[in-house]
Structures are given as C-alpha cells and as structure tokens.
Amino acid sequence: MPHFPQFVHWFRAAAPFINAFRDKTFVVAFGGEMLVDEQFTGLAHDLNLLNSLDVRVVLIHGVRPQVEEHLLQRQAVIRYVDGLRVTDDNALACVKEAVGEVRVEIEAKLSMGMLNTPMANADIRVVSGNFVTARPLGVRGGVDLLHTGTVRKINANAIRQRLDDHDMVLLSPLGYSPTGEIFNLSLEDVASAAASALKADKLIFLMDQPGIHDLQGHLIQQLTIPEARAHLQARGQQDDDASYYLPAAISACEAGVARVHFISRYQDGSLLAELFTHDGVGTMLSQARLETLRPATMDDVGRILQLIRPLEERGNLVRRSRERLEMDIDRFQVLEYDGHVIGCAALYPFNEEHAGEMACLVVHPDYRGHELGDRLLQAIEQNARQQQLRKLYALTTHTEHWFLERGFKPANVSDLPQEKQANYNSERRSKVFVKQL
C-alpha cells in the first residue's frame, strides 16, 4: 500500500470520533437533486458506515426537482411566494407522486448488498410513516398558499422507538393534519423540527455550496448563532441553499441541537470527511465557540499525557510521569476543542524571585497554524501577572524563534531562579529565554 502510513494515521485520528458518535442521533437532510444527479449511491455507502458504527440516523429528503418535472409534464402553473410553493390541488398531486418515487428509490439504494461494494452484507432497515403533523401556512403576501404547510409536531417518541430497534428513519416533506389533510412542507422545516424534537446531536445539510461563505466568497469553517444572524443580515436576500438552510439551522441550534453542519452534495465522501476529521470540509454552526481555555483538572491528566507523549519521545519535552503530572495539574491550562484537549501549558512560579517558568507548551499537530500557542501564552502571562510575577522564563531546544518573535530575550542559565538552576538538565542544553511582564 503506497499510502499505508497516511491510512494508519487517518484511522487512528478517526478513532476518538468513532467512539464519541456511538448511539448519537444524526439528522441528515438533502434535496431531491441528489437523486436526479445520481449522487445518492455514494451517500448511501456513507450512511451504511454510520449505521454500522451504531449512529442513529434520521434522513430527510426533498422533492423540489421531481415536483417541477411532474408539473411541467402536466403543463401546470408553477408559483412561488418568498421561496414557498403555492400548492394547489394539481401541485399537491405532483408532490405526492414525487414523494412516493423518491422514497422508493432511497429505500432501494439503502437495500443494496452487492459484494465488493461498501454496501456488502449491509442490513439496513428503513422505516417511514406519519411521524409529522402539520398545519396550513395560510396567506402570505396576500397569496393563499393552499396546501403548503409548516410542521406542527414531530412524533419523537415513535421515531426513537424505531431508532432503538436499529432502524434508519426516513422522513418526507409531507405532513398530516388531525382532520386527514395532507400538506406540502419544506425540507428545511422538517429537518429543523425533527432535529429539535429529537434533541439530535447533529443536523447535517447537504447543499449546492461547500458550506457557508463570507461576503468575499471564502468558506466559513465555524459559526456561532450570533455570527450566523449577523451573516444573514449582511448577505441580504439571495435565492440559494444558505438562505433557506441557515435560518432553519439557527432555530434547531437554539432548540438544543448541539451542532449543525453544512457540506457539499457534490464532493463524494464529504459526510465522512466532515464528521471524522478535525477540521472538516464544510461549515459548522454551534451555540458558542468550541474552543475553551480553562484550568486543567484531574480528569485531564490522561489526555495531557496523550498530547505530550510524542514530543517527549522525540526529546522535545522532558518526560513527565503520571504521578508528577497529577501533582502539578493545578499549574496547567488546557485548550479544549469540542471535548478534545488540543493544547496545554503550565506555569511554575518562583515567588521569592517574583518570576515564573512557562513549561510544557504543546499544541496538537492537527491544530497548529491557528495561533493557539499564542492563546496559551497569553493565558500563562495573565496568570503570572495575577500572581505578581515580573519575569517569565522559558526553556526550549527546538522553538527559540517562536519565543523571540513573542518578546522573549535570550538569557543565561545563571539568570534562572536558584531552584530552577539546581534542577537544570545540562545534558539537554536547553536555551533560556526571559520576558519582562
């Protein structure tokens, strides 16, 4: 295997996500275009993988292009108001036909089990039903939308029972009223309502764009709810997926959905790349920033050891035993991203000399280049000032330029506090730097 090392590295890096996603609920929403453009087969392979990893999957499909085709065949009038279809009797008949066709095709793709394919030996049971109760939208902009509706209630308990049985649940953009009426719903409305009712761990939209872009056209990797609202206001009215999906995503996130992801439907494997890599390939919306800088606790000892061990083995850091780290844990700050410790640093004070040493500054390789080391340094400096320390020392064998660029000056071993001089390892020949606080 020419790429054997890369494969092993990726598989090991994916292991924490595999463990974290077990028994979690993911709602995956996609438009009918994925069936028209024959993109669903690849997605079916990836959904099969999630199912095999015990992820609880709910699918929401759209039917807009299929409905348009049926309407054109009937030479019927196609009408929209603010992006919502005016669903008259003709249009409703087309919606029902399209939903039936798409649902059958999705079930067929998820039933594949051909040898030498990712679906080999797959045993996915797909269930659908009247899980969605709806009501009419009524008159909008002076136009009666007729059979166009909005979600009134999701039967979350019934869906959970199916998920408990290891079934994959498929929801269509149709809703039913207690009086037996049928309503045409939007994909994003059903997706947001279902994810909210289920308190899903993730809501994932597959869209035409690779994610949400800023006004200059650059991909935004992460958004908070306030940032998403500001972005919508700044971009104004546009007729694209982001205009429909982002407001629905904000509603879901405010209702308790932990993460909402926006990924490209055109990029094969984008679902797996978004879920099982640190940086992902699209945009992620969350209630607050996922990076947290905080004091370390005993629960972090194992994760810090895992973070620093490769550098200790290469000789970049002095080896620390678990016992030593447990004794010093209150000196550490950790940088956490989405539940994973990705950086750490420690402050050892020498109060008599009004000085301190910054030690064990480490950032996980996958997160370097994002100025996270600077955040840890700032936290250590702030902590030192609070302890009324006037000097901050750092010893390094490999990163002297990094410290010089951040205001540290070269110093001698004799400049170190007496206690540190006594413990200085002359065999390592670490260079000494100092910064006045």
Secondary structure by P-SEA (a helix, b strand, c coil): ccaaaaaaaaaaaaaaaaaaaccbbbbbbbccccccccaaaaaaaaaaaaaaaccbbbbbbbcaaaaaaaaaaacbbbbbccccccccaaaaaaaaaaaaaaaaaaaaaaacccccccccccbbbbbbcccbbbbbbcccccccccccccccccaaaaaaaaaaacbbbbbccbbbcccbbbbbbbaaaaaaaaaaaacccbbbbbccccccccccccccccccaaaaaaaaaaaccccccccccaaaaaaaaaacccbbbbbbccccaaaaaacccccccbbbbccccccccccccccaaaaaaaaaaaaaaacccccccaaaaaaacccbbbbbcccccccbbbbbbcccccccccccccccccccccaaaaaaaaaaaaaaaaacccbbbbbbcccaaaaaaabbbbbccccccaaaaaacccccbbbbbbbcc
